[in-house]
Amino acid sequence: MFPTQRVGTTCVLGLLLRLKSETMPTDLRKLPGNSLPHFKNIFMKTSIEKLAGSKIQLEIELSPEEFNQFINKTTASFGENIEIKGFRKGKADPKLIEKEVGKEKILAKAAELAIKEVYQETISENRIEPINQPEVKILKLAAGNPFSFQIKTEILPEIPLPDYKKIASLFFKNDISVKDQEVKDALFFLQKSRAKFILKLGPCAVGDWVEIDYNSPQVEYNKLISDAFVLGEGKFIPGFEENIEKMSEGETKDFSLPFPENYLQNELRGKIADFKVKVKSIKTVELPEISDQFAQGLGNSKNLDQLKQNIREGLLLEKKTAESQRIRQDILGKISQSAEFEIPQILIKNEQDLLMEILKERIKSDLDLALEDYLTKIKSTEKELYDSFFKEAENRVKSHLLLREIAKKEGITVAKEEIEDKINKNIKYLSPQKTKELDLEKIKDYTKEVIKNEKVLQFLENFSKN
């Protein structure tokens, strides 16, 4: 029920970091104490001070001449939208515009414009990576005087990397092979997928295709579940299918069964569940003969031998992919254990928000429940549920920060063409209307992070041993 992390995917951090630069220079982050150097250029005076945690404070002062440029720009902007007798629209004398709009209003708007432009220029020049909305405080604002303001913001922390190459080299890939029985099972699955179903009157028996509805107060909050399967294949817990044998179409039956002690869901292990089952239909299953003709009907196979070979190659690829995912998870997990740094709380909170939204969507789509009803059933509060995501959110953010730092250190980048190709593949099945509704810039940022993470994970996997 709860969302899980997949290595290779990006977290919400990737969507926050839409920045002009890649990193903050090491000399800005490793200075002793809390003081960072002062930067000056011909336009302004700037001081940057490191605060506790991952915060910095900027104090910026513009000269009267520099600030006057913003006043002039703001005045002209106001002048474009007002009409003054004797002047064409947008061509009025600045003094008349000031009189019409008000000096204080122009001054306030000019300060807003100056803060926005100067802040962006400062973080770009000094390669600072803010991760939240800045706190702004105006220190001095008066016409004909220097304009000064203070900004506090949280930034990405320094990410000390362990010897990730050495860590990755300690991992071994499992040998991958495909057994003949696995090919036979896959072939049987294909055979069943091409089976003919003939309606059957009377009670069902092992080997019949049955369609049922069932529910249980102990399973998914008594939600009515529809299912269809070949009776006797052991799809359900022991005893479930045996209770359905000899039932006829339209028949309903109540029974109770214990869940196995090794059941996948911890909360159901060994518990007694009360089931109510209704058989909706019964069909006999007529399987096609496995032959060259059968293989040709599936496409991409000239005969049965080639079909078996295609199946073997497909299973081998699936196993290799699964093994690759496993070893990447293990390597990244070990690197994360070996790296110690402070993770900004805002990033963890943003990830918790994302996980909470994912859960809400699943509750709605899978259980058709409002969050309030779900919380009542699990006897929890929204805050308790939100807090339960903290550790997962922390791990996801930490993993992403580490992948990002390794990418920077190794010079792993993503080309524009790679992003466009990935996006085009993902949206080619969408309708034109759905495509228009997409926020393309956010999708580009997200896709870039996904591709970069994949490249870093592949880079790390290459150090593991076969």
MOFENGI-V506076 format. One record per residue. N is the residue number from 1. RES is the residue in one small letter. PHI is phi as a letter, one per 40 degrees, with the letter a starting at -180 (* if undefined). OMEGA is omega in degrees with one decimal (999 if undefined). D_FIRST is the distance of its C-alpha to the first C-alpha in Angstrom with 1 decimal. Layout:
N/RES/PHI/OMEGA/D_FIRST, N/RES/PHI/OMEGA/D_FIRST
//
This chain:
1/m/*/-178.1/0.0, 2/f/c/179.5/3.8, 3/p/c/-180.0/6.5, 4/t/b/-178.5/9.0, 5/q/c/170.8/12.7, 6/r/b/175.8/15.0, 7/v/c/179.1/18.6, 8/g/h/175.3/20.9, 9/t/c/-178.5/19.0, 10/t/b/176.4/20.2, 11/c/c/-175.7/18.8, 12/v/c/178.3/20.2, 13/l/d/-178.8/23.3, 14/g/c/179.7/24.6, 15/l/c/-179.4/24.8, 16/l/c/-170.0/26.7, 17/l/c/175.4/29.3, 18/r/c/-170.7/31.5, 19/l/b/-179.3/34.7, 20/k/c/-175.7/38.2, 21/s/b/-175.7/38.4, 22/e/c/-176.4/36.5, 23/t/a/174.7/37.1, 24/m/c/-175.9/39.1, 25/p/d/-178.2/42.2, 26/t/d/-176.6/42.2, 27/d/c/176.5/45.4, 28/l/c/-171.9/43.8, 29/r/b/-173.4/41.1, 30/k/b/179.8/43.1, 31/l/c/178.2/46.0, 32/p/c/176.8/47.0, 33/g/g/-175.5/46.4, 34/n/b/-173.2/45.0, 35/s/c/173.1/47.5, 36/l/b/-175.0/47.0, 37/p/c/177.1/50.0, 38/h/c/179.5/51.5, 39/f/b/-179.5/51.5, 40/k/b/167.2/54.2, 41/n/a/-173.5/55.2, 42/i/c/-175.2/57.9, 43/f/c/-170.3/55.7, 44/m/a/173.2/54.3, 45/k/b/-176.7/53.9, 46/t/b/171.6/50.4, 47/s/b/-179.8/49.3, 48/i/b/-177.6/45.8, 49/e/b/177.3/44.9, 50/k/c/179.0/42.0, 51/l/b/179.2/40.4, 52/a/c/-179.7/38.2, 53/g/g/-179.1/34.7, 54/s/b/-177.4/34.1, 55/k/b/173.2/36.2, 56/i/b/176.4/39.6, 57/q/b/176.9/42.3, 58/l/b/170.4/44.5, 59/e/b/-173.5/47.9, 60/i/b/177.8/49.6, 61/e/b/175.0/53.1, 62/l/b/175.9/54.7, 63/s/c/177.4/58.4, 64/p/d/-178.8/60.1, 65/e/c/180.0/60.9, 66/e/c/-179.4/57.4, 67/f/c/-179.9/55.9, 68/n/c/176.6/58.7, 69/q/c/177.7/57.2, 70/f/c/176.2/54.0, 71/i/c/179.8/56.2, 72/n/c/179.7/58.2, 73/k/c/-179.9/55.1, 74/t/c/179.4/53.6, 75/t/c/178.8/57.0, 76/a/c/179.3/57.3, 77/s/c/176.4/53.8, 78/f/c/-177.4/54.8, 79/g/c/179.8/58.1, 80/e/c/-174.2/56.5, 81/n/b/177.9/55.3, 82/i/b/178.6/58.4, 83/e/b/178.4/61.9, 84/i/b/-175.8/65.0, 85/k/d/177.6/68.4, 86/g/g/-179.8/70.5, 87/f/b/172.2/67.7, 88/r/c/-178.8/65.6, 89/k/c/-179.7/61.8, 90/g/g/-176.7/60.3, 91/k/b/-176.2/63.8, 92/a/c/177.1/64.7, 93/d/c/-178.7/66.1, 94/p/d/179.9/63.5, 95/k/c/178.0/65.4, 96/l/c/177.0/65.4, 97/i/c/179.6/61.6, 98/e/c/179.6/61.2, 99/k/c/-178.0/63.4, 100/e/c/-174.6/61.5, 101/v/c/-175.8/57.9, 102/g/h/-175.9/58.6, 103/k/c/-177.2/59.0, 104/e/c/-179.3/56.1, 105/k/c/178.4/53.6, 106/i/c/-179.3/54.6, 107/l/c/-179.2/54.4, 108/a/c/-179.7/50.9, 109/k/c/177.8/49.7, 110/a/c/177.9/51.5, 111/a/c/178.5/49.8, 112/e/c/179.5/46.4, 113/l/c/-179.3/47.2, 114/a/c/-179.6/48.7, 115/i/c/-178.3/45.7, 116/k/c/-175.8/43.3, 117/e/c/-177.0/45.6, 118/v/c/178.5/46.7, 119/y/c/179.2/43.3, 120/q/c/178.8/42.0, 121/e/c/-176.7/45.2, 122/t/c/-178.6/45.0, 123/i/c/178.3/41.4, 124/s/c/-178.5/42.3, 125/e/c/-176.4/45.6, 126/n/c/175.3/44.3, 127/r/f/178.3/41.1, 128/i/c/-179.0/38.8, 129/e/b/177.2/35.1, 130/p/c/-179.2/34.0, 131/i/b/174.5/30.3, 132/n/a/178.0/30.6, 133/q/c/-176.6/33.0, 134/p/c/172.1/36.4, 135/e/c/-174.3/38.1, 136/v/b/176.3/41.7, 137/k/b/178.1/44.8, 138/i/c/-177.7/48.2, 139/l/c/-178.9/51.0, 140/k/a/179.8/54.0, 141/l/a/178.4/54.6, 142/a/a/-179.5/58.1, 143/a/c/178.4/60.2, 144/g/g/-179.2/62.5, 145/n/b/174.0/60.6, 146/p/c/176.8/58.0, 147/f/b/-178.7/54.4, 148/s/b/179.3/52.0, 149/f/a/-177.4/48.3, 150/q/b/178.1/45.7, 151/i/b/172.5/42.1, 152/k/b/179.4/39.3, 153/t/a/177.5/36.1, 154/e/c/-177.8/33.4, 155/i/b/175.5/33.6, 156/l/c/179.9/31.8, 157/p/c/170.3/32.8, 158/e/c/-178.4/34.8, 159/i/b/177.9/32.6, 160/p/c/-177.3/34.4, 161/l/c/171.8/33.6, 162/p/c/177.6/34.0, 163/d/c/-172.6/35.7, 164/y/c/177.8/32.8, 165/k/c/178.7/35.0, 166/k/c/179.1/36.0, 167/i/c/-178.4/32.5, 168/a/c/-177.3/31.4, 169/s/c/179.9/34.5, 170/l/c/-176.2/33.5, 171/f/c/-178.4/30.7, 172/f/b/176.0/31.5, 173/k/c/176.1/30.0, 174/n/c/174.9/29.6, 175/d/c/-177.7/32.0, 176/i/b/176.0/30.6, 177/s/a/179.1/32.1, 178/v/b/-179.7/31.6, 179/k/c/179.4/33.0, 180/d/d/-179.0/35.0, 181/q/c/177.8/32.7, 182/e/c/176.5/29.7, 183/v/c/178.6/32.0, 184/k/c/179.5/33.0, 185/d/c/179.1/29.4, 186/a/c/178.5/28.7, 187/l/c/177.1/32.0, 188/f/c/176.8/31.1, 189/f/c/177.7/27.9, 190/l/c/178.3/30.1, 191/q/c/179.7/32.6, 192/k/c/-179.5/30.1, 193/s/c/178.6/28.9, 194/r/b/-176.9/32.6, 195/a/c/173.4/33.3, 196/k/c/-178.7/35.1, 197/f/b/-177.7/33.9, 198/i/b/-179.8/36.6, 199/l/d/-177.1/36.1, 200/k/b/174.5/37.0, 201/l/c/179.5/38.6, 202/g/g/-175.2/38.3, 203/p/c/179.6/35.8, 204/c/c/-179.7/33.2, 205/a/b/177.8/33.6, 206/v/d/-178.6/32.0, 207/g/g/177.7/31.9, 208/d/c/173.2/31.5, 209/w/c/-178.1/28.9, 210/v/b/174.2/27.2, 211/e/b/-175.0/25.1, 212/i/b/164.2/23.4, 213/d/b/176.4/21.5, 214/y/a/174.9/19.7, 215/n/a/179.3/17.8, 216/s/a/177.4/17.3, 217/p/d/-177.8/16.9, 218/q/c/-176.4/14.8, 219/v/b/176.8/12.4, 220/e/f/171.8/10.0, 221/y/f/174.9/12.6, 222/n/g/177.8/15.5, 223/k/c/177.0/14.5, 224/l/c/-175.4/17.2, 225/i/b/175.6/16.1, 226/s/b/179.3/18.7, 227/d/a/177.6/19.3, 228/a/a/-174.2/22.3, 229/f/a/174.5/23.5, 230/v/c/-176.2/26.6, 231/l/c/177.2/27.3, 232/g/h/-179.0/27.7, 233/e/c/174.9/25.7, 234/g/g/-179.2/23.3, 235/k/c/-175.0/20.1, 236/f/b/178.8/18.9, 237/i/c/-178.4/19.4, 238/p/d/177.7/23.1, 239/g/g/-176.8/25.2, 240/f/c/-176.3/23.0, 241/e/c/177.1/25.1, 242/e/c/178.9/28.2, 243/n/c/-179.1/27.9, 244/i/c/-179.7/27.8, 245/e/d/178.2/31.0, 246/k/g/173.0/34.1, 247/m/c/-179.6/32.3, 248/s/b/179.4/33.8, 249/e/d/179.4/32.6, 250/g/g/-177.7/31.8, 251/e/c/178.7/31.6, 252/t/b/-178.5/29.1, 253/k/a/175.0/28.3, 254/d/b/176.2/26.7, 255/f/a/180.0/25.9, 256/s/b/-179.6/24.0, 257/l/a/174.5/22.7, 258/p/c/172.2/21.4, 259/f/c/178.9/18.3, 260/p/d/-179.8/19.6, 261/e/c/178.9/19.9, 262/n/b/-177.6/18.3, 263/y/c/-174.3/15.2, 264/l/d/-179.3/12.2, 265/q/c/-175.6/10.1, 266/n/d/-173.5/12.4, 267/e/c/-179.0/12.3, 268/l/b/-177.3/13.7, 269/r/d/177.8/16.3, 270/g/g/-177.7/19.7, 271/k/c/175.6/18.7, 272/i/c/178.7/20.7, 273/a/b/177.9/19.0, 274/d/c/-176.4/21.2, 275/f/b/169.8/21.1, 276/k/b/-174.0/23.0, 277/v/b/173.6/23.7, 278/k/b/176.8/26.0, 279/v/c/-177.8/27.5, 280/k/c/178.4/28.0, 281/s/a/179.4/30.1, 282/i/b/178.9/31.5, 283/k/b/171.3/32.9, 284/t/c/-176.0/34.8, 285/v/b/178.0/33.8, 286/e/b/-175.7/36.7, 287/l/c/177.0/35.9, 288/p/c/177.8/38.1, 289/e/c/176.9/40.4, 290/i/c/-175.0/39.4, 291/s/a/175.3/42.3, 292/d/d/-179.8/43.4, 293/q/c/176.9/43.3, 294/f/c/-179.4/39.6, 295/a/c/-179.9/38.9, 296/q/c/-179.8/40.9, 297/g/c/179.1/39.0, 298/l/c/-178.8/35.8, 299/g/g/177.9/37.5, 300/n/g/177.7/38.1, 301/s/b/-179.4/39.6, 302/k/c/-179.0/43.4, 303/n/a/-176.2/43.1, 304/l/c/179.6/41.0, 305/d/c/179.0/41.6, 306/q/c/177.2/40.4, 307/l/c/179.3/37.2, 308/k/c/179.0/36.5, 309/q/c/177.3/37.2, 310/n/c/178.2/34.8, 311/i/c/-179.2/32.1, 312/r/c/-179.4/32.9, 313/e/c/178.0/32.8, 314/g/c/178.1/29.5, 315/l/c/179.3/27.9, 316/l/c/178.5/29.6, 317/l/c/178.1/28.3, 318/e/c/-179.1/24.6, 319/k/c/178.7/25.2, 320/k/c/178.4/27.0, 321/t/c/179.3/24.2, 322/a/c/179.2/21.6, 323/e/c/176.8/24.2, 324/s/c/178.1/24.9, 325/q/c/-179.7/21.3, 326/r/c/-174.9/21.2, 327/i/c/176.2/24.5, 328/r/c/177.3/23.7, 329/q/d/-177.1/20.7, 330/d/c/-179.9/23.1, 331/i/c/-179.0/25.9, 332/l/c/177.9/24.1, 333/g/c/-179.8/22.6, 334/k/c/176.9/26.1, 335/i/c/179.7/27.7, 336/s/c/177.9/25.3, 337/q/c/-175.4/26.2, 338/s/c/-177.7/29.9, 339/a/b/179.3/29.9, 340/e/b/175.4/30.4, 341/f/a/-178.7/30.6, 342/e/c/179.4/29.7, 343/i/c/179.3/26.7, 344/p/d/-177.1/27.5, 345/q/c/-178.6/25.3, 346/i/c/179.2/25.2, 347/l/c/177.5/23.4, 348/i/c/179.2/20.7, 349/k/c/179.2/20.5, 350/n/c/179.4/20.3, 351/e/c/174.7/17.4, 352/q/c/178.0/15.6, 353/d/d/-179.2/16.5, 354/l/c/179.6/15.0, 355/l/c/179.1/11.6, 356/m/c/179.0/11.8, 357/e/c/177.8/12.9, 358/i/c/-180.0/10.2, 359/l/c/-179.9/7.6, 360/k/d/179.6/10.5, 361/e/c/179.4/11.0, 362/r/c/177.4/7.7, 363/i/c/-178.9/8.3, 364/k/c/-174.7/11.8, 365/s/c/-175.1/11.6, 366/d/c/-175.4/9.3, 367/l/b/-177.5/10.2, 368/d/f/-179.4/13.4, 369/l/b/169.7/13.2, 370/a/c/-178.1/14.8, 371/l/d/-178.1/13.4, 372/e/c/179.5/16.2, 373/d/c/178.5/15.4, 374/y/c/-179.5/11.7, 375/l/c/178.3/13.3, 376/t/c/-177.8/15.9, 377/k/c/-179.0/13.9, 378/i/c/177.5/12.1, 379/k/f/-179.6/15.6, 380/s/a/175.8/15.0, 381/t/b/179.7/16.5, 382/e/c/179.4/15.5, 383/k/c/178.9/17.5, 384/e/c/178.6/15.8, 385/l/c/179.1/12.4, 386/y/c/-179.2/14.2, 387/d/c/-179.3/16.1, 388/s/c/179.1/13.2, 389/f/c/-171.6/12.7, 390/f/d/-174.9/16.3, 391/k/c/178.9/16.5, 392/e/c/179.7/14.1, 393/a/c/179.3/16.0, 394/e/c/-179.7/19.2, 395/n/c/-179.5/18.7, 396/r/c/179.6/17.8, 397/v/c/-179.3/20.9, 398/k/c/178.8/23.1, 399/s/c/-179.1/22.3, 400/h/c/179.1/23.2, 401/l/c/179.3/26.3, 402/l/c/177.9/27.4, 403/l/c/-179.2/27.0, 404/r/c/-178.8/28.9, 405/e/c/177.7/31.7, 406/i/c/178.6/32.1, 407/a/d/179.2/32.5, 408/k/c/-177.3/35.2, 409/k/c/-177.3/37.0, 410/e/c/-180.0/37.1, 411/g/g/179.3/37.9, 412/i/c/-176.6/35.0, 413/t/b/179.0/35.0, 414/v/b/-179.6/33.8, 415/a/c/178.9/36.5, 416/k/d/-178.3/36.5, 417/e/c/178.6/36.9, 418/e/c/179.6/33.7, 419/i/c/-178.4/31.7, 420/e/c/-179.9/33.4, 421/d/c/-179.9/32.9, 422/k/c/179.8/29.2, 423/i/c/-179.1/28.8, 424/n/c/178.1/31.2, 425/k/c/-177.0/29.2, 426/n/c/-174.2/25.9, 427/i/b/-174.0/27.6, 428/k/c/179.8/30.2, 429/y/c/179.0/28.2, 430/l/c/176.6/27.8, 431/s/c/178.1/30.4, 432/p/d/-179.7/33.1, 433/q/c/178.6/31.9, 434/k/c/179.7/28.4, 435/t/c/179.6/30.0, 436/k/c/-176.5/32.3, 437/e/c/-176.8/29.4, 438/l/c/172.1/27.9, 439/d/c/-171.0/28.7, 440/l/c/-178.6/30.4, 441/e/c/178.2/31.1, 442/k/c/179.1/27.5, 443/i/c/178.0/26.5, 444/k/c/180.0/29.4, 445/d/c/-178.9/28.4, 446/y/c/-178.7/24.7, 447/t/c/178.1/26.0, 448/k/d/179.6/28.6, 449/e/c/180.0/26.1, 450/v/c/-178.9/24.0, 451/i/c/-179.3/27.2, 452/k/c/178.1/28.6, 453/n/c/179.3/25.6, 454/e/c/179.4/25.8, 455/k/c/179.8/29.6, 456/v/c/-179.8/29.2, 457/l/c/176.1/26.8, 458/q/c/177.0/29.2, 459/f/d/-179.8/32.0, 460/l/c/-179.3/30.5, 461/e/c/-178.0/29.7, 462/n/c/179.2/33.3, 463/f/c/179.1/34.4, 464/s/c/-176.2/32.6, 465/k/b/178.1/34.8, 466/n/c/999/34.7
//
